[in-house]
Amino acid sequence: QFSYAGPEGFVGILAEAWPDGTVFARAGYRRYDFEGREPVFDVPRDDDEYRLIAGFEHDVRGGVLSGWSLQGNWSYTTNDSTVDLYEFDRHQINLGLARSF
């Protein structure tokens, strides 16, 4: 009942938007075909997940944060399920610093 199979696909684009800065967008789809029946509801569970992501990255070239990257993104996920309990819409905003070694 907790294992699943199903296709997934993603497409995206990345572009230089300003010196040392890039923007990106991605869209994805994932199908979850769960095995067995949902025990509480006694129905088979199948989900369709759709995801959109848009973000940026800026490489800092000087000062205290030289060598670091400022990153941010917004993501939206919606999940359609044959079991109402597992249906949702979610928005997330992330902001952070990253450094590669």
DOPAZA-466772 format. One record per atom (N, C-alpha, C, CB): x, y, z; residue number from 1. Coordinates in steps of 0.2 Angstrom, whole numbers, plus 2048, in hexadecimal, padded with zeros to 3 digits. Glycine has a CB too. Layout:
<nodes>
((X Y Z) NUM)
...
</nodes>
This chain:
<nodes>
((804 7FA 800) 1)
((800 800 800) 1)
((804 806 800) 1)
((7FB 800 806) 1)
((80B 806 802) 2)
((80F 80C 803) 2)
((814 80C 7FD) 2)
((812 80C 809) 2)
((815 807 7F9) 3)
((819 807 7F3) 3)
((815 80A 7ED) 3)
((81C 801 7F2) 3)
((819 80D 7E9) 4)
((815 810 7E3) 4)
((81A 810 7DD) 4)
((813 817 7E4) 4)
((817 810 7D7) 5)
((81A 811 7D1) 5)
((816 816 7CD) 5)
((81A 80A 7CD) 5)
((81A 819 7C8) 6)
((817 81E 7C4) 6)
((81C 823 7C0) 6)
((812 822 7C8) 6)
((81A 826 7BB) 7)
((81E 82A 7B7) 7)
((81F 831 7BA) 7)
((81C 82B 7B0) 7)
((824 834 7B9) 8)
((825 83B 7BB) 8)
((829 83F 7B5) 8)
((829 83B 7C1) 8)
((828 845 7B5) 9)
((82C 849 7B0) 9)
((82C 850 7B2) 9)
((828 849 7A9) 9)
((832 853 7B0) 10)
((833 85A 7B2) 10)
((836 85E 7AC) 10)
((838 85A 7B8) 10)
((835 864 7AB) 11)
((838 868 7A6) 11)
((83A 86F 7AA) 11)
((833 86A 7A0) 11)
((83F 872 7A7) 12)
((841 878 7AA) 12)
((845 87D 7A6) 12)
((845 877 7B0) 12)
((846 883 7A8) 13)
((84A 888 7A4) 13)
((84F 88B 7A9) 13)
((846 88C 7A0) 13)
((855 88D 7A7) 14)
((859 891 7AB) 14)
((85C 896 7A6) 14)
((85F 88C 7AE) 14)
((85C 89D 7A9) 15)
((85F 8A2 7A5) 15)
((863 8A7 7A9) 15)
((859 8A6 7A2) 15)
((868 8AA 7A6) 16)
((86C 8AF 7AA) 16)
((868 8B5 7AA) 16)
((873 8B0 7A6) 16)
((866 8B8 7AF) 17)
((862 8BE 7B0) 17)
((866 8C5 7B1) 17)
((85D 8BD 7B5) 17)
((86B 8C4 7B4) 18)
((870 8CA 7B6) 18)
((877 8C7 7B7) 18)
((86D 8CE 7BC) 18)
((87C 8CC 7B7) 19)
((882 8C9 7B8) 19)
((883 8C5 7BF) 19)
((887 8CF 7B9) 19)
((885 8BF 7BF) 20)
((886 8BA 7C4) 20)
((87F 8B8 7C7) 20)
((889 8BE 7CA) 20)
((87A 8B9 7C3) 21)
((873 8B7 7C6) 21)
((86F 8B3 7C0) 21)
((86F 8BD 7C8) 21)
((86C 8AE 7C3) 22)
((868 8AA 7BE) 22)
((861 8A9 7C1) 22)
((86B 8A3 7BD) 22)
((85C 8A8 7BD) 23)
((855 8A6 7BF) 23)
((853 89F 7BC) 23)
((850 8AC 7BD) 23)
((84E 89C 7BF) 24)
((84C 896 7BC) 24)
((845 894 7BD) 24)
((851 890 7BF) 24)
((842 890 7B9) 25)
((83B 88E 7BA) 25)
((83B 886 7B9) 25)
((836 892 7B6) 25)
((837 882 7BC) 26)
((836 87B 7BB) 26)
((82F 87A 7BC) 26)
((83B 877 7C0) 26)
((82D 875 7B8) 27)
((826 872 7B9) 27)
((827 86A 7B9) 27)
((821 874 7B4) 27)
((823 867 7BE) 28)
((823 860 7BE) 28)
((81D 85C 7BF) 28)
((828 85E 7C3) 28)
((81D 856 7BD) 29)
((817 852 7BF) 29)
((819 84B 7C1) 29)
((812 851 7B8) 29)
((816 848 7C6) 30)
((817 842 7C8) 30)
((811 83E 7CA) 30)
((81C 842 7CF) 30)
((810 838 7C7) 31)
((80B 834 7C8) 31)
((80C 82E 7CE) 31)
((808 830 7C2) 31)
((808 82D 7D3) 32)
((809 828 7D8) 32)
((804 823 7D7) 32)
((80A 82B 7DF) 32)
((805 81D 7D5) 33)
((801 818 7D5) 33)
((802 813 7DB) 33)
((801 814 7CE) 33)
((7FF 814 7E0) 34)
((801 810 7E6) 34)
((7FE 809 7E6) 34)
((7FE 813 7EC) 34)
((802 804 7E8) 35)
((7FF 7FD 7E8) 35)
((7FB 7FC 7EE) 35)
((806 7F8 7E9) 35)
((7F6 7F8 7ED) 36)
((7F1 7F6 7F2) 36)
((7EC 7FB 7F3) 36)
((7F5 7F5 7F9) 36)
((7E8 7FB 7F9) 37)
((7E3 7FF 7FB) 37)
((7E5 803 801) 37)
((7DC 7FB 7FC) 37)
((7E2 809 801) 38)
((7E3 80D 807) 38)
((7DF 80A 80D) 38)
((7E1 815 806) 38)
((7E3 808 812) 39)
((7DF 804 817) 39)
((7D9 808 81B) 39)
((7E4 802 81C) 39)
((7DA 80E 81C) 40)
((7D5 811 820) 40)
((7CF 813 81C) 40)
((7D8 818 823) 40)
((7D0 814 815) 41)
((7CA 816 811) 41)
((7C8 810 80C) 41)
((7CC 81C 80D) 41)
((7CC 80B 80C) 42)
((7CB 805 808) 42)
((7CA 807 801) 42)
((7C5 802 80B) 42)
((7CE 80B 7FE) 43)
((7CE 80D 7F7) 43)
((7D5 80D 7F4) 43)
((7CA 814 7F6) 43)
((7D6 80C 7EE) 44)
((7DD 80C 7EB) 44)
((7DF 814 7EB) 44)
((7DD 809 7E4) 44)
((7E5 815 7EC) 45)
((7E8 81C 7EC) 45)
((7EC 81D 7E6) 45)
((7EB 81D 7F3) 45)
((7EA 822 7E2) 46)
((7EE 825 7DD) 46)
((7EF 82C 7DD) 46)
((7EC 822 7D6) 46)
((7F5 82F 7DD) 47)
((7F6 836 7DD) 47)
((7F9 839 7D7) 47)
((7FA 838 7E3) 47)
((7F7 83F 7D5) 48)
((7FA 843 7D0) 48)
((7FD 84A 7D3) 48)
((7F5 845 7CA) 48)
((804 84A 7D3) 49)
((807 850 7D6) 49)
((80A 855 7D1) 49)
((80D 84E 7DB) 49)
((808 85B 7D1) 50)
((80A 860 7CD) 50)
((80F 865 7D0) 50)
((804 864 7C9) 50)
((814 867 7CE) 51)
((819 86C 7D1) 51)
((81B 871 7CD) 51)
((81F 868 7D4) 51)
((81B 878 7CF) 52)
((81E 87D 7CC) 52)
((824 880 7D0) 52)
((819 883 7C9) 52)
((829 882 7CD) 53)
((82F 885 7D1) 53)
((832 88B 7CD) 53)
((834 880 7D3) 53)
((833 891 7D1) 54)
((836 896 7CD) 54)
((83B 899 7D3) 54)
((831 89C 7CB) 54)
((841 89B 7D0) 55)
((846 89D 7D5) 55)
((84C 8A1 7D2) 55)
((849 897 7D9) 55)
((851 8A3 7D6) 56)
((857 8A6 7D4) 56)
((85D 8A4 7D8) 56)
((855 8AE 7D5) 56)
((862 8A6 7D5) 57)
((869 8A5 7D8) 57)
((86D 8AB 7D7) 57)
((86C 89E 7D7) 57)
((871 8AE 7DC) 58)
((875 8B3 7DA) 58)
((87C 8B1 7DE) 58)
((873 8BA 7DD) 58)
((881 8B1 7DA) 59)
((888 8B0 7DC) 59)
((88B 8B6 7DF) 59)
((88C 8AD 7D7) 59)
((88D 8B6 7E5) 60)
((890 8BC 7E8) 60)
((897 8BC 7E7) 60)
((88F 8BD 7F0) 60)
((89A 8C2 7E4) 61)
((8A1 8C2 7E1) 61)
((8A5 8C6 7E6) 61)
((8A1 8C5 7DB) 61)
((8A3 8CA 7EB) 62)
((8A7 8CE 7EF) 62)
((8A4 8CF 7F6) 62)
((8A8 8D5 7EC) 62)
((8A8 8D1 7FA) 63)
((8A6 8D2 801) 63)
((8A6 8CC 805) 63)
((89F 8D5 801) 63)
((8A3 8CD 80B) 64)
((8A3 8C7 810) 64)
((8A0 8C1 80D) 64)
((89F 8C9 816) 64)
((89B 8C1 809) 65)
((898 8BB 806) 65)
((89B 8B9 7FF) 65)
((891 8BC 805) 65)
((8A1 8BB 7FE) 66)
((8A4 8B9 7F7) 66)
((8A5 8B2 7F7) 66)
((8AB 8BD 7F7) 66)
((8A3 8AF 7F1) 67)
((8A3 8A8 7F1) 67)
((89D 8A4 7F3) 67)
((8A9 8A5 7F5) 67)
((898 8A8 7F5) 68)
((891 8A5 7F7) 68)
((88C 8A7 7F2) 68)
((88F 8A8 7FE) 68)
((887 8A3 7F2) 69)
((881 8A4 7ED) 69)
((87B 8A5 7F2) 69)
((880 89E 7E9) 69)
((877 8AB 7F0) 70)
((871 8AC 7F3) 70)
((86C 8A8 7EE) 70)
((86F 8B4 7F3) 70)
((867 8A4 7F1) 71)
((863 8A0 7ED) 71)
((85C 8A1 7F0) 71)
((865 899 7ED) 71)
((857 8A1 7EC) 72)
((850 8A2 7EE) 72)
((84B 89E 7E9) 72)
((84E 8A9 7EF) 72)
((846 89C 7EB) 73)
((841 899 7E7) 73)
((83A 899 7EA) 73)
((843 892 7E5) 73)
((835 898 7E6) 74)
((82E 897 7E8) 74)
((82C 891 7E4) 74)
((829 89D 7E6) 74)
((828 88D 7E8) 75)
((826 887 7E5) 75)
((81E 886 7E7) 75)
((82A 880 7E7) 75)
((81B 883 7E2) 76)
((814 881 7E3) 76)
((813 87A 7E1) 76)
((80F 886 7DF) 76)
((810 876 7E6) 77)
((80E 86F 7E5) 77)
((807 86E 7E6) 77)
((813 86B 7E9) 77)
((804 86A 7E1) 78)
((7FD 868 7E2) 78)
((7FD 861 7E1) 78)
((7F8 86C 7DE) 78)
((7F9 85D 7E6) 79)
((7F8 856 7E5) 79)
((7F1 854 7E5) 79)
((7FC 853 7EB) 79)
((7EF 851 7E0) 80)
((7E8 84E 7DF) 80)
((7E9 847 7E0) 80)
((7E6 850 7D8) 80)
((7E4 844 7E5) 81)
((7E4 83E 7E7) 81)
((7DD 83B 7E7) 81)
((7E7 83D 7EE) 81)
((7DD 834 7E6) 82)
((7D7 830 7E6) 82)
((7D4 830 7EE) 82)
((7D7 829 7E3) 82)
((7D9 832 7F2) 83)
((7D7 832 7F9) 83)
((7D8 839 7FC) 83)
((7DC 82D 7FE) 83)
((7D2 83C 7FD) 84)
((7D2 844 7FF) 84)
((7D7 846 804) 84)
((7CB 845 801) 84)
((7D9 841 809) 85)
((7DD 843 80E) 85)
((7E4 845 80B) 85)
((7DE 83D 813) 85)
((7E6 843 806) 86)
((7ED 844 803) 86)
((7ED 849 7FD) 86)
((7EF 83E 800) 86)
((7E7 84D 7FD) 87)
((7E7 852 7F8) 87)
((7E9 859 7FB) 87)
((7E0 854 7F5) 87)
((7EE 85D 7F8) 88)
((7F0 863 7FB) 88)
((7F3 868 7F6) 88)
((7F6 861 800) 88)
((7F3 86E 7F8) 89)
((7F6 873 7F4) 89)
((7FC 876 7F9) 89)
((7F1 879 7F1) 89)
((802 877 7F6) 90)
((807 87A 7FB) 90)
((80B 87F 7F7) 90)
((80C 874 7FD) 90)
((80C 885 7FB) 91)
((811 88A 7F8) 91)
((817 88A 7FD) 91)
((80D 891 7F8) 91)
((81D 88A 7FA) 92)
((823 88B 7FE) 92)
((827 890 7FC) 92)
((827 884 7FF) 92)
((82A 894 800) 93)
((82F 899 7FE) 93)
((836 897 802) 93)
((82D 8A0 800) 93)
((83B 897 7FE) 94)
((842 896 801) 94)
((847 89B 7FF) 94)
((844 88F 7FF) 94)
((84B 89D 804) 95)
((850 8A2 803) 95)
((856 89F 807) 95)
((84E 8A9 806) 95)
((85C 89F 804) 96)
((862 89D 807) 96)
((869 89F 804) 96)
((862 895 808) 96)
((86E 89D 808) 97)
((875 89E 805) 97)
((878 897 804) 97)
((879 8A2 80A) 97)
((87C 896 7FF) 98)
((87F 890 7FE) 98)
((886 892 7FC) 98)
((87B 88C 7F8) 98)
((88B 88D 7FD) 99)
((892 88D 7FB) 99)
((894 886 7F9) 99)
((896 890 801) 99)
((897 886 7F3) 100)
((89A 880 7F1) 100)
((8A2 87F 7F3) 100)
((89A 87F 7E9) 100)
((8A4 879 7F5) 101)
((8AB 878 7F7) 101)
((8AE 874 7F2) 101)
((8AB 876 7FE) 101)
</nodes>
